[in-house]
């Protein structure tokens, strides 16, 4: 099978034809690059037509071309079995309903686990009262956990009033407000919550998830809505899937900003007065594969 690169996975409908054999008996199809370009006023997302690629059909038994509202593949690809080579999650954008597809790594067969000792944790003081802690590679078997959460979570896309109209949130969400004992959660998640509770002296009793389907999905500058009676709240974020940048900025001085690249399996914790005096965001990017964020919160 030809692996579909993330920047080629989402193709605007009508911009690519089905592959054909040319006079040299080579399989030919159009290569389309980034359709998830940064937002620009007055401009829509559009595919950039690149060079034509030719593939020798004797070397590749199957291929997949993903369209905005479906996919086209050879019989060899279909015969391989849908769950061996691809997974999917409902992907809703405005009125269009399509699918997000990805290819799990065949090498990532390790059962999900985590480092309860937090040996790689690095504390960063943002100012005198706010701090964050970044633990790279906190989760082992991150690919398997990504698949479990994507399969089990009751994904929804909410709408909110912005820019004088109702718009879809540019991401999917699940489990917000649910207890850590929710039976649909992977078994390792309550164990993670217990380890976080012991380290940060908070009882993490709620969990939520967000799915950023590609570079167009994002979250704007904000601080989490946390009851005022909770003193110095701690929020822990576990990142799975494609790398994305999380940005932080001081509410009083926007020039005081930081950026952290979160890789698969990373843990990022915000504590002290970070949620009161700082804001964070996940900005849009030109190219990105799907990413999941699992957030742990405490109610007291």
FENFEN-V57609 format. One record per residue. N is the residue number from 0. PHI is phi in whole degrees, -180 to 180 (NA if undefined). Layout:
# FENFEN-V57609
n={N;N}
phi={PHI;PHI}
This chain:
# FENFEN-V57609
n={0;1;2;3;4;5;6;7;8;9;10;11;12;13;14;15;16;17;18;19;20;21;22;23;24;25;26;27;28;29;30;31;32;33;34;35;36;37;38;39;40;41;42;43;44;45;46;47;48;49;50;51;52;53;54;55;56;57;58;59;60;61;62;63;64;65;66;67;68;69;70;71;72;73;74;75;76;77;78;79;80;81;82;83;84;85;86;87;88;89;90;91;92;93;94;95;96;97;98;99;100;101;102;103;104;105;106;107;108;109;110;111;112;113;114;115;116;117;118;119;120;121;122;123;124;125;126;127;128;129;130;131;132;133;134;135;136;137;138;139;140;141;142;143;144;145;146;147;148;149;150;151;152;153;154;155;156;157;158;159;160;161;162;163;164;165;166;167;168;169;170;171;172;173;174;175;176;177;178;179;180;181;182;183;184;185;186;187;188;189;190;191;192;193;194;195;196;197;198;199;200;201;202;203;204;205;206;207;208;209;210;211;212;213;214;215;216;217;218;219;220;221;222;223;224;225;226;227;228;229;230;231;232;233;234;235;236;237;238;239;240;241;242;243;244;245;246;247;248;249;250;251;252;253;254;255;256;257;258;259;260;261;262;263;264;265;266;267;268;269;270;271;272;273;274;275;276;277;278;279;280;281;282;283;284;285;286;287;288;289;290;291;292;293;294;295;296;297;298;299}
phi={NA;-81;-75;-86;-69;-55;-74;-109;-71;-106;-123;-66;-59;89;-99;-141;-98;-66;-61;-135;-91;-88;-70;-98;63;-108;-79;-122;-149;-78;-98;-115;-93;-39;-115;-114;-75;-59;-63;-133;-56;80;-123;-100;-63;-147;-80;-106;-75;-112;-75;-84;-108;-120;-122;-74;-69;-74;-91;-121;-88;-149;-153;-142;-116;-95;-107;-62;-121;161;-150;-132;-144;-74;-57;-63;-70;-64;-71;-71;102;-66;-93;-77;-115;-151;-132;-150;-144;-58;-128;-113;-131;52;-92;-87;-118;-138;-129;-100;-117;-147;-116;-62;-71;-73;-91;-91;-110;-70;-65;-59;-151;-149;-91;-70;-88;52;-63;-96;-62;-130;-87;-121;-84;-77;-159;-68;-121;-119;-147;-132;-134;-113;-118;-65;59;-64;-103;-99;69;-63;-65;-66;-68;-55;-64;-61;-67;-63;-74;-91;-68;-83;-64;-137;-119;-89;-118;-145;-86;-145;54;66;-160;-83;-133;-77;-64;-81;-178;-106;-134;-158;66;-64;90;-79;-74;-70;-94;-58;-67;-82;-75;-57;-60;-75;-66;-60;-66;-63;-61;-65;-67;-66;-61;-67;-76;-103;55;-136;-94;-77;-121;-141;-140;-148;-136;-134;-119;-99;-70;-163;-66;-76;-76;-163;-142;-76;-57;-167;-117;-63;-80;-128;-51;-64;-73;-83;-85;48;-65;-118;-123;-109;-121;-106;-106;-133;91;-70;-64;-141;-96;-104;-107;-128;-147;-74;-63;-80;-137;-62;-69;-85;-134;-135;-137;-131;-88;-98;-99;-57;90;-75;-114;-130;-119;-111;-141;64;-99;-58;-71;-97;-116;-128;-121;-136;-156;-119;-77;-66;-137;-67;-137;-168;-86;-68;-136;-114;-122;-110;-109;-109;-133;-123;-103;-151}
